[in-house]
Amino acid sequence: MEEKRQAIVLKSVDFQENDKLLWLYTLEEGRITAIAKGVKKAGAKLKYASQPFCFGEFMLTNSKGRNILTGCSQVESFYELRSNINCYYAGCIMLDTVSTLVQENQPNSPLFLSLLKHLQQLLSGDIDNDTLIIKFLLTFLQLEGYGLSFDKCNICQNTSFTKLYLDYSAGGVVCVNCRSNSATVLAPITQSTLDIIQKMDLDHISRVKIKQEYLTASLVALNEYFTYSLVKIKSLVQYVQILQSAR
């Protein structure tokens, strides 16, 4: 039986001689995998549907417990992201975050819509790429139940503090009294940058102009948090290294 799924291609890898294995993030089922048969052949009709970033209505059938791609009505390819290396990196970070941290068959419609909206904003070019990466990562944490607060201690809820720390063991932002040995100081300007971006609505965030050094420091902090508290996002690690080497 053929089923329709609204989906974004997160990742595709070679599978057998002419096929590809797709990681799809769907509105209806969350992250699933599907086989795109014959798409490595020249002139394959569904080659476009096996490319990362492709968003559309995917037609799938189930054969021996595996989803098989049978058709796709593409809505947006996001192909233009490939013409700008910074936009491409930003998009890859978003896809990699979802493909790495989201479990299979765990639907989360707000996260699906957030990913789609952030990719659309990235394509529009209205928002600074680094600001958009930070906004997506913070929104992802909130929607997956790992939300961070930057105006209070995540443990004791104290709002009166001289310093806040990123605590990798506790998995949050904490005050001096609640920190563990794995905590590192969150610089005040980094704390403020993350707090401002997190609280701003995505539709209005283009109004915020933040210095590159503050954005870089915020991305470094988020990369460390993901790496030591959750899991390493390879594209984020690489991007942060590029930003740091450019200083």
ABEGO torsion letter per residue (X at the ends): XBBBBBBBBABBBBBEAABBBBBBBBAAAEBBBBBBBGAABBGBAAAAAABBGBBBBBBBBBBGGBBBBABBBBABAGAAAAABAAAAAAAAAAAAAAAAABBBGBBBAAAAAAAAAAAAAAAAGABBAAAAAAAAAAAAAAAAGABBBAABBAAAGBABBABBBBBAAAGEBBBAAABBAABBBBBAAAAAAAAAAAABBAAAAAABBBBAAAAAAAAAAAAAAAAAABBBBAAAAAAAAAAAAAX
